[in-house]
Amino acid sequence: MHENRVDLFGISVSFGNVCALDNVSLGFRDGEIQALVGENGAGKSTIMAVLFGLITDYQGEIVVNGKASAWRSPKDAIKSKIGMVHQHFMLQDSMTVLENIILCNEPLNYFGFVDFKTARHQVRSLLKEYKLSLDLDQLIEDLAVGQLQLVEILNLLYRNSTVLILDEPTAVLTPVERDQLFSALKRFKEDGKTVILITHKIDEVFSIADRVSVMRSGKLISSSTLAETNRDTVRSQIIGKARHKSSKRTKSQPTTPVLLLDEVIVPGLSRDERPLSVNVKKGEIVGIAGVSGNGQAALVEAVVGLRQTTSGAIFIKGKDVTRRSVEERRRIGMSYIPEDRQKTGLAISGDIIENSAISNIQDPYFSSGFFLRRQNMMSHAEKLITSFDIKVASPKHLAKTMSGGNKQKLVVARELSLKTPLIIVENPTWGVDIGASSFIHRQILSMRDAGHAILLVSSELDEILELSDRIFVMFEGQLSKELPISGATRAELGKLMLAKNSTSFGPVGEVL
């Protein structure tokens, strides 16, 4: 029997003058979880796109079960039992879980109609076999992120995929959802399947993977079992130098409030509609930690103007913005780095030039009446690309052609370049590599040191602890009492993130 289920030999890919992959050879074994790590633009997603048939213009050879293969499209890869769960899910929101799982592969009855009874039985058998839980009749639009990912994985299992490729699978998962996913992946491995994880999270690599392969600048740097390497070695191989040190913080001296929420009630924030009060002062970073789904998104939407409040008031720079639009709040002095770069942060069908200026397009530097100053927009885009090391072939390329991490860097670069008094930041380093994360953290701290007020919402405890001057934890729509950075620890924050009846959470209407 052939040692590997899949082998890639001498794979090279170029996009114009950019070499995305340079003679990369990798093997993937049965019953093994292999992590593929590297900085943004290192080539991880590109080589998986070759394996899945999304890229067909390449040099080299794909060998599956000892047989040379060539794909004309993902359909050919799927026929060879190779499946991929993309970082941004490919599901139909208006359809049920069952309909999404069987889509384009529906069993038919004698009369040529979809046999939902047989389909339901087949999917339920998979759920039982792998100890998974899903309501097959629930609409996709009503599911949490972890459930959406599970639907994608079941779609692959339903098609009898033996090679599962997951692109940044834990990027937006809660700790509980991540643990559930890892338990499922271990069962897939025990069943003899090949699991390939594209990830940036080294700690997760060492908790779940059997082998780790490191890529940098389109080349394979190493491929070894976990017993043959360690975290520091992998970090050094990823960035090509010693591990980045934590961002240095100076002691903050906050002054006047720039953002003030006064007894605000946000629909959907909590079951009992408790009022919420908090402020962010000039020259400080206020961090809000919490497991995803506990109201952080609703709170941020209320602050930026995407969700209306039912009572209370929101002030930016002393001006009541409670009933003002996002655009009006931006003009007063707010910028916003959203969690979802794909839907909220970027116009992915637009080019990078347009996306670089879209938050401030009415500025006379970028436009005059109905006419855009494209040359100025181009110059601005080039500055952002250079200063944040955004890897793109050209600013004229569409935003949707960028890797996930580079999309994130573009959003962060654009919003920080506005230098507004108030900056709202959600998970700023989601899907971003080690080096870029450190750079983004330094930029955020620099903004704070320059006197900007920053509200940081993050599911990464290390990020909250590294950047924040004051910390709150959100649980079921409530904010905890303030935790000064001097006394906050990962253990304490983690406990509050899961606390239901804690004295650390203030009573209704307490001004925090």
Secondary structure, DSSP 8 states (H G I E B T S, - for coil): --S-SEEEEEEEEEETTEEEEEEEEEEE-TTEEEEEE--TTSSHHHHHHHHTTS----EEEEEETTEEE--SSHHHHHHTTEEEE-SS----TTSBHHHHHHTTS--B-TTSSB-HHHHHHHHHHHHHHTT----TTSBGGG--HHHHHHHHHHHHHHTT-SEEEEESTTTT--HHHHHHHHHHHHHHHHTT-EEEEEES-HHHHHHH-SEEEEEETTEEEEEEEGGG--HHHHHHHHHTSS-------------SEEEEEEEEE-TTS-TT---EEEEEETT-EEEEE--TTSSHHHHHHHHHTSS--SEEEEEETTEE-TT--HHHHHHHHEEEE-S-IIIII--TTSBHHHHHHGGGTTSTTTEETTEE-HHHHHHHHHHHHHHTT---S-TTSBGGGS-HHHHHHHHHHHHHHT--SEEEEESTTTT--HHHHHHHHHHHHHHHHTT-EEEEE-S-HHHHHHH-SEEEEEETTEEB--EETTT--HHHHHHHHT-SS-TTB--TT---
